Amino acid sequence: MVVLGNVIKSGAHSRGSGVVEDRGVIAFEVRDVTGFTPSGTKDWWCELPAAGADQWASRATRRKRRTTYRIAFVPSKFRIGGEPDPFVYQLDLGSDPWSFRLCTEDLLAAGHEARETTRSAAATGLQAFLTEPKNSTEAEKYLMDEHRLTREEARELLANQDGVLWQAVPDPTKRGRPKLLRKRDGVYQKRSAAEMSIRESPASTGSEEKGISADRMDRPRRKSPPPRPAPIPAICRMGFRPPSPIRTGPS
């Protein structure tokens, strides 16, 4: 037995006594998702359009001049087993006879495509935002505030595009050498060379090394010079000599 029930004007719950819904074994909330495209940042049923009666203008815009409609089924009670994931059916009223098909995968694909478009726009926007070097914290904040990315998505984007649209280099002028993001168009190359701190120069760090040659040496090995005599003690150079050893026996 299938029973159709209405909801209150806000769409928050069913109309009438709760006993009617409680007697059912399975309960689905049916939602109009015509023209809806998920963002891909979360489960699509968490982003469904508002179902209240005051949202009639939004529904009219999404359903304007259409012959196909999409209806989502979101389970709110499922007593015969594990609760299934929500699903979507598409109704085609332009065919004769009318037809319907399951289109949940189409909705998921649209959400994935929308997410990739958002990430691409965020990467392009961050590249334009880098008019001067920015640290990773500033870049993450820009992606989260301007393009609605999560912190994890922002960090993933910064890592994936490193070396492609920008380059992360350590800042030698600050303690801990935090990462700075620079454009990969040569804008900051001359500046970074001119602003190199003295402590990072080869002369101050002692990092200058002579090249090591692997050529074969055909010259004979030098002989070690003969050992030099031991230096005269300081007391002798001052005009004093050590006492002579005492001799025994006949002179």
C-alpha positions, 0 to 999 in steps of 0.5 A: 500500500502506498499512501501520499501525504502532504506537508505543511507550508514550510515543508518541515514535516508532514501535515496532520497527526504523526500517527499516520506516518508512524504506521508506515514501514517506509517513508520518503520525502519527495522533493522537486529538484528540476534544474538543480545542480549540486556544488559537489562539496557535500552530499547532493541531498544536503543542498536541495532547494528549499521546499517551503511554499514561499519558494514558489518563485524559485521553483517557477524559475527552475521549471519554466518551459520544461517538459522534463522534471526531476523528482528526488526521493529521500528516505526518512524511515526505512524499517525493512533494512539498511536505509538506502541513499537518496535517488532521483527520477526524471519524468519526460512529459514530452513523449507519448506515452510519458516516460521516466528513468533513474537519473541519480548518476547524471546528477552526481556527474553534474555536481562533479563537473561543477566542482571542477569548474569551481576549482579551475576558477579558483586557481585562475583567480588566485593566480591573478591575486598574486600581484605580489608574493603571498604566504600560504595562509593568505592564499588559503584565506582567499580561496575559502572566502572568495571561492567557497573552498574548504580548507582541505580543498584549498590546501590540495589546490595549492599543492597540485598547482605548485610548479604549474600556475605558481611556485612555493619558495621559502622566504629567507627573510623570516624566521622559520622560512615560511613558504611564499607563493610567486607567479611562474611568469618571471615577474619576481625572479629579478626581485628575488635575486636583488633582495637576497639577504646577506646571510643567504649569500654564498660568502656568508654561509660558507657554502661556496665549494670548488668543483670536483673533477673526475678526470684521471691524473697521469702525473706521478705522486709527489714524494713527501718532503723530508721531516724538518728538525724539531724547533729549538726550545724557547729557552735556548733561543733566549741564550740559555742552554740546558745543563750538560749531562754528568759524566762518570768514569775517567776523563 
